[in-house]
């Protein structure tokens, strides 16, 4: 850590403190879970570095180059891994190893997240300066119009939902509550991006949803 710039040291120490606090909160015998969360964050950082290199080189990768890295930078795998850390005994070491194996369930959910994000956010991101999204990559590689790229991505999103549904229909070593968690995290994308880039403009596009959930919830 001594070779890091000062601003990065602050960020790194804060992250370590978060993981240490999580580890302290876990029941005995479950601290191993934090290791998987840390590894997920390392993967995300490496993938961000690849994107940063592409951006500084003004490089537009092919879809075959872009998607494997972009599925990591979607953050979905890290989000799933971290959300499992605090769950009960239903989560085992084998569960985390399953996530690391990049099963169809995780890949499909990551595709939904990445493409939903790119479709709605790429125009604003390109104006402010950002690595090429799947939209730019597809348009350049296939000499296509934006709408052609968007139509293709919505088709892929639909196919990915079918893959997730299929994974839930057949017996698996992963308990259904965990598969349901994965699906519910993917469903967030529909809320965040159905009317625009809700992640970037949350104060406008997600305000009503957050209010109805946390401020004025429907009585049960």
C-alpha positions as CSV (number, residue, x, y, z in Angstrom):
1,X,0.0,0.0,0.0
2,X,3.0,2.3,0.5
3,X,3.4,2.8,-3.2
4,X,-0.2,4.0,-3.7
5,X,-1.0,7.6,-4.2
6,X,-2.6,9.3,-1.2
7,X,-6.1,9.5,-2.6
8,X,-6.0,5.7,-3.3
9,X,-4.8,4.9,0.2
10,X,-7.8,6.6,1.6
11,X,-10.1,4.6,-0.6
12,X,-8.3,1.3,0.0
13,X,-8.2,1.7,3.8
14,X,-12.0,2.5,3.8
15,X,-12.6,-0.7,1.8
16,X,-10.5,-2.8,4.2
17,X,-12.4,-1.4,7.1
18,X,-15.7,-2.3,5.5
19,X,-14.6,-5.9,5.0
20,X,-13.2,-6.1,8.5
21,X,-16.5,-4.9,10.0
22,X,-18.4,-7.4,7.9
23,X,-16.1,-10.2,9.0
24,X,-16.6,-9.2,12.7
25,X,-20.4,-9.3,12.2
26,X,-20.5,-12.8,10.8
27,X,-21.2,-15.9,12.9
28,X,-18.3,-18.2,13.8
29,X,-17.2,-20.3,10.9
30,X,-18.5,-17.9,8.3
31,X,-15.7,-15.4,8.0
32,X,-14.3,-17.3,4.9
33,X,-17.1,-15.6,3.0
34,X,-15.4,-12.3,3.1
35,X,-12.5,-13.7,1.1
36,X,-14.9,-14.3,-1.8
37,X,-16.2,-10.8,-1.7
38,X,-12.7,-9.4,-1.7
39,X,-11.8,-11.6,-4.7
40,X,-14.9,-10.3,-6.5
41,X,-13.8,-6.7,-5.9
42,X,-10.3,-7.5,-7.2
43,X,-11.8,-8.9,-10.4
44,X,-13.9,-5.7,-10.8
45,X,-10.8,-3.5,-10.3
46,X,-8.8,-5.4,-12.9
47,X,-11.7,-5.1,-15.4
48,X,-12.0,-1.4,-14.7
49,X,-8.3,-1.0,-15.5
50,X,-8.8,-2.7,-18.9
51,X,-11.6,-0.2,-19.6
52,X,-9.4,2.7,-18.5
53,X,-6.7,1.5,-20.9
54,X,-9.2,1.3,-23.8
55,X,-10.5,4.8,-23.0
56,X,-7.0,6.4,-22.9
57,X,-6.1,4.7,-26.2
58,X,-9.4,5.7,-27.7
59,X,-9.9,2.1,-28.5
60,X,-13.2,0.6,-29.5
61,X,-13.1,-3.2,-28.9
62,X,-15.0,-5.8,-30.8
63,X,-18.0,-7.3,-29.0
64,X,-16.0,-10.5,-28.5
65,X,-13.4,-8.4,-26.6
66,X,-15.9,-6.1,-24.9
67,X,-18.5,-8.4,-23.4
68,X,-16.4,-10.8,-21.2
69,X,-14.8,-7.7,-19.5
70,X,-18.1,-5.7,-19.5
71,X,-19.9,-8.5,-17.7
72,X,-17.5,-8.1,-14.9
73,X,-17.7,-4.3,-14.8
74,X,-21.5,-4.5,-14.7
75,X,-20.8,-5.3,-11.1
76,X,-23.4,-8.0,-11.0
77,X,-21.2,-10.9,-10.0
78,X,-19.7,-8.8,-7.2
79,X,-23.1,-7.7,-6.1
80,X,-24.4,-11.3,-6.0
81,X,-21.3,-12.6,-4.1
82,X,-21.5,-9.8,-1.5
83,X,-25.2,-10.2,-1.0
84,X,-24.7,-13.9,-0.2
85,X,-22.1,-13.1,2.5
86,X,-24.7,-12.1,5.0
87,X,-27.2,-14.8,4.3
88,X,-27.7,-17.7,6.7
89,X,-26.6,-21.3,6.7
90,X,-28.2,-21.9,3.2
91,X,-25.0,-20.4,1.8
92,X,-21.9,-22.7,1.7
93,X,-18.4,-22.6,0.4
94,X,-19.7,-24.5,-2.6
95,X,-22.1,-21.7,-3.3
96,X,-19.3,-19.2,-3.7
97,X,-17.3,-21.6,-5.8
98,X,-20.3,-22.0,-8.0
99,X,-20.4,-18.2,-8.6
100,X,-16.7,-18.2,-9.5
101,X,-17.3,-20.9,-12.1
102,X,-19.4,-18.3,-14.1
103,X,-22.5,-20.5,-14.4
104,X,-25.2,-19.7,-16.9
105,X,-27.4,-18.1,-14.3
106,X,-24.8,-15.5,-13.4
107,X,-23.7,-14.9,-17.0
108,X,-27.3,-14.4,-18.1
109,X,-28.1,-12.0,-15.3
110,X,-24.9,-10.1,-16.0
111,X,-25.9,-9.7,-19.7
112,X,-29.3,-8.3,-18.6
113,X,-27.5,-5.8,-16.4
114,X,-24.8,-4.8,-18.8
115,X,-26.9,-4.3,-21.9
116,X,-29.8,-2.6,-20.1
117,X,-27.3,-0.1,-18.7
118,X,-25.5,0.5,-22.0
119,X,-28.7,1.0,-24.0
120,X,-29.9,3.8,-21.7
121,X,-26.6,5.4,-20.6
122,X,-24.2,5.3,-23.5
123,X,-25.2,8.6,-25.1
124,X,-24.7,10.6,-21.9
125,X,-21.5,8.7,-21.1
126,X,-20.0,9.5,-24.5
127,X,-20.7,13.2,-24.1
128,X,-18.9,13.4,-20.8
129,X,-16.0,11.1,-21.9
130,X,-16.3,7.3,-21.3
131,X,-15.0,4.0,-22.6
132,X,-17.0,2.7,-25.6
133,X,-20.1,0.9,-24.6
134,X,-21.6,-2.2,-26.2
135,X,-23.6,0.1,-28.5
136,X,-20.5,1.8,-29.9
137,X,-18.7,-1.5,-30.2
138,X,-21.6,-3.2,-32.0
139,X,-22.1,-0.2,-34.4
140,X,-18.5,-0.1,-35.4
141,X,-18.0,-3.8,-35.7
142,X,-21.1,-4.4,-37.8
143,X,-21.4,-1.0,-39.5
144,X,-24.8,-0.7,-37.9
145,X,-27.1,2.1,-36.9
146,X,-27.8,2.7,-33.2
147,X,-31.3,1.3,-33.4
148,X,-30.0,-1.9,-34.9
149,X,-27.7,-2.4,-32.0
150,X,-30.4,-1.6,-29.5
151,X,-32.8,-4.1,-31.2
152,X,-30.2,-6.8,-31.1
153,X,-29.4,-6.1,-27.4
154,X,-33.1,-6.3,-26.4
155,X,-33.2,-9.7,-28.2
156,X,-30.2,-10.8,-26.1
157,X,-31.8,-9.5,-22.9
158,X,-34.9,-11.5,-23.7
159,X,-32.9,-14.7,-24.4
160,X,-31.0,-14.2,-21.1
161,X,-34.2,-14.0,-19.1
162,X,-35.2,-17.3,-20.8
163,X,-31.9,-18.8,-19.7
164,X,-32.5,-17.7,-16.1
165,X,-36.0,-19.1,-16.1
166,X,-34.7,-22.3,-17.5
167,X,-32.1,-22.6,-14.7
168,X,-34.9,-22.3,-12.1
169,X,-37.0,-25.0,-13.7
170,X,-34.5,-27.9,-13.4
171,X,-33.0,-29.5,-10.2
172,X,-29.8,-27.8,-9.2
173,X,-27.3,-28.0,-6.3
174,X,-28.0,-24.3,-5.6
175,X,-31.0,-23.7,-3.4
176,X,-34.0,-21.9,-4.9
177,X,-33.8,-19.0,-2.4
178,X,-30.3,-18.2,-3.8
179,X,-31.5,-18.4,-7.4
180,X,-34.4,-16.1,-6.5
181,X,-31.9,-13.6,-5.0
182,X,-30.1,-13.6,-8.3
183,X,-33.2,-13.0,-10.3
184,X,-34.4,-10.3,-8.0
185,X,-31.1,-8.4,-8.3
186,X,-31.5,-8.6,-12.1
187,X,-35.1,-7.3,-11.8
188,X,-33.7,-4.1,-10.3
189,X,-32.4,-3.3,-13.8
190,X,-36.0,-3.0,-15.1
191,X,-36.8,-0.5,-12.4
192,X,-33.6,1.5,-12.9
193,X,-33.6,1.7,-16.7
194,X,-37.1,1.2,-17.9
195,X,-37.6,5.0,-18.3
196,X,-34.1,6.1,-18.9
197,X,-30.7,6.1,-17.0
198,X,-32.0,5.7,-13.5
199,X,-28.5,5.0,-12.1
200,X,-27.1,8.3,-13.3
201,X,-30.3,10.4,-12.8
202,X,-31.7,8.6,-9.7
203,X,-32.9,11.8,-8.1
204,X,-35.3,12.2,-11.0
205,X,-36.1,8.8,-12.3
206,X,-36.0,6.7,-9.1
207,X,-37.3,9.2,-6.6
208,X,-40.9,8.0,-6.8
209,X,-39.9,4.4,-6.5
210,X,-37.7,5.0,-3.5
211,X,-40.4,7.1,-1.8
212,X,-43.0,4.5,-2.3
213,X,-40.7,1.8,-0.9
214,X,-39.1,3.6,2.1
215,X,-41.2,6.7,2.8
216,X,-44.8,5.9,2.0
217,X,-44.9,2.1,1.8
218,X,-48.1,0.2,1.3
219,X,-49.3,-1.2,4.6
220,X,-49.1,-5.0,4.7
